[in-house]
């Protein structure tokens, strides 16, 4: 992952935190603005190497997981379901590098507590939907959680 991609990921994760702050204050509009900012960052990022492209796609998946969770939290079940369908659609596109034997190398360096929580949520969404890639995301969660919180800490999903 390039240094520019690391900066992009940090900016996206900052938007996730802004969303959390807005939702904790009951500010749905602020949460929407934070999500909008994520997609502006994604749209303007000049991914130059293939690993950055896949990392950016993965961050988009995690952002849609966050959108689905936020909508569910605010009682918008139908919209949350639509966001979950978007997650699954993006995952189907992301399976290509995994099937090509690349594994999750593109996600290396993205292991923060925020990302670990979202990968845990992704695992739960996939499990509920009966997706075949459920175990992959469970393993990814364990890896992210271990790296984000330290080797000795037990896994945690908020």
C-alpha positions as CSV (number, residue, x, y, z in Angstrom):
1,X,0.0,0.0,0.0
2,X,1.4,3.4,-1.0
3,X,1.8,6.2,1.5
4,X,-1.0,8.1,-0.4
5,X,-3.3,5.2,0.1
6,X,-2.5,5.1,3.8
7,X,-3.4,8.8,4.0
8,X,-6.6,8.2,2.1
9,X,-7.5,5.3,4.5
10,X,-6.8,7.6,7.5
11,X,-9.1,10.3,6.0
12,X,-11.9,7.7,5.4
13,X,-11.5,6.4,9.0
14,X,-11.7,10.0,10.3
15,X,-15.0,10.3,8.4
16,X,-16.2,7.1,10.1
17,X,-15.4,8.7,13.5
18,X,-17.2,11.9,12.5
19,X,-20.2,9.8,11.7
20,X,-20.1,8.1,15.1
21,X,-19.9,11.5,16.8
22,X,-22.8,12.9,14.8
23,X,-25.0,9.9,15.5
24,X,-24.1,10.0,19.2
25,X,-25.5,13.6,19.2
26,X,-28.6,12.6,17.2
27,X,-27.3,14.5,14.2
28,X,-28.4,12.4,11.2
29,X,-27.5,15.2,8.8
30,X,-24.0,15.3,10.1
31,X,-23.7,11.5,9.7
32,X,-24.9,11.8,6.1
33,X,-22.3,14.5,5.5
34,X,-19.5,12.3,6.9
35,X,-20.6,9.5,4.6
36,X,-20.7,11.8,1.7
37,X,-17.2,13.0,2.5
38,X,-16.0,9.3,2.4
39,X,-17.3,8.9,-1.2
40,X,-15.8,12.3,-2.2
41,X,-12.4,11.0,-0.9
42,X,-12.9,7.7,-2.8
43,X,-13.9,9.4,-6.0
44,X,-10.9,11.8,-6.0
45,X,-8.2,9.3,-5.0
46,X,-5.8,8.5,-7.8
47,X,-5.2,4.9,-7.1
48,X,-2.0,4.2,-9.1
49,X,-1.2,0.6,-8.1
50,X,-3.5,-2.4,-8.1
51,X,-3.2,-3.1,-4.4
52,X,-4.4,0.5,-3.7
53,X,-7.4,-0.1,-5.9
54,X,-8.4,-3.2,-4.0
55,X,-7.8,-1.5,-0.6
56,X,-10.0,1.4,-1.7
57,X,-12.7,-1.1,-2.7
58,X,-12.4,-2.8,0.6
59,X,-12.8,0.5,2.4
60,X,-15.9,1.2,0.4
61,X,-17.3,-2.2,1.5
62,X,-16.6,-1.2,5.1
63,X,-18.2,2.2,4.6
64,X,-21.4,0.6,3.4
65,X,-21.3,-1.7,6.4
66,X,-21.1,1.4,8.5
67,X,-24.0,3.0,6.6
68,X,-26.1,-0.1,7.1
69,X,-25.4,-0.1,10.8
70,X,-26.2,3.6,11.1
71,X,-29.5,3.2,9.3
72,X,-30.4,0.3,11.4
73,X,-29.5,2.2,14.6
74,X,-31.7,5.1,13.5
75,X,-34.7,2.8,12.8
76,X,-34.5,2.9,9.0
77,X,-34.8,-0.9,8.4
78,X,-35.6,-0.7,4.7
79,X,-32.8,1.6,3.9
80,X,-30.4,-0.5,6.1
81,X,-31.4,-3.6,4.0
82,X,-30.6,-1.7,0.8
83,X,-27.2,-0.7,2.2
84,X,-26.6,-4.4,3.1
85,X,-27.4,-5.4,-0.4
86,X,-24.9,-2.8,-1.6
87,X,-22.3,-4.4,0.7
88,X,-23.0,-7.8,-0.8
89,X,-22.8,-6.4,-4.4
90,X,-19.4,-4.8,-3.6
91,X,-18.2,-8.0,-1.9
92,X,-19.0,-9.9,-5.0
93,X,-16.7,-7.6,-7.0
94,X,-14.0,-7.9,-4.3
95,X,-14.0,-11.7,-4.5
96,X,-12.0,-11.5,-7.8
97,X,-8.6,-10.7,-6.2
98,X,-9.3,-13.3,-3.5
99,X,-10.0,-15.9,-6.1
100,X,-6.9,-15.0,-8.1
101,X,-4.8,-16.1,-5.1
102,X,-4.0,-12.6,-3.9
103,X,-5.7,-13.1,-0.5
104,X,-6.2,-10.1,1.7
105,X,-2.7,-8.6,1.1
106,X,-4.4,-5.4,-0.1
107,X,-6.0,-4.9,3.4
108,X,-2.6,-5.0,5.2
109,X,-2.1,-1.6,6.9
110,X,-5.8,-0.9,7.3
111,X,-6.1,-2.7,10.7
112,X,-7.5,0.0,13.1
113,X,-10.1,-0.5,15.8
114,X,-12.7,1.2,13.6
115,X,-11.9,-1.1,10.7
116,X,-11.8,-4.2,13.0
117,X,-15.3,-3.4,14.3
118,X,-16.6,-3.0,10.7
119,X,-15.0,-6.2,9.6
120,X,-16.7,-7.9,12.5
121,X,-20.0,-6.4,11.4
122,X,-19.3,-7.6,7.9
123,X,-18.7,-11.1,9.2
124,X,-22.1,-11.0,11.0
125,X,-23.9,-9.7,8.0
126,X,-22.4,-12.4,5.8
127,X,-23.3,-15.0,8.4
128,X,-26.9,-13.9,8.6
129,X,-27.1,-14.0,4.8
130,X,-25.6,-17.4,4.6
131,X,-22.8,-16.3,2.3
132,X,-20.0,-18.7,1.4
133,X,-17.3,-16.0,2.2
134,X,-18.5,-15.8,5.8
135,X,-15.4,-17.7,7.2
136,X,-13.1,-15.5,5.2
137,X,-14.4,-12.4,6.9
138,X,-14.4,-14.0,10.3
139,X,-10.7,-14.8,9.9
140,X,-10.2,-11.2,8.6
141,X,-11.9,-9.9,11.7
142,X,-9.7,-11.9,14.0
143,X,-6.6,-10.7,12.2
144,X,-7.7,-7.0,12.1
145,X,-8.8,-7.1,15.8
146,X,-5.5,-8.8,16.9
147,X,-3.4,-6.2,15.0
148,X,-5.5,-3.2,16.0
149,X,-5.7,-4.0,19.7
150,X,-2.5,-6.0,20.2
151,X,-1.7,-9.7,20.2
152,X,-2.9,-10.4,23.7
153,X,-6.2,-8.7,23.7
154,X,-9.3,-10.9,23.1
155,X,-11.5,-10.2,20.0
156,X,-14.3,-7.7,20.4
157,X,-17.3,-6.5,18.2
158,X,-19.2,-3.5,19.4
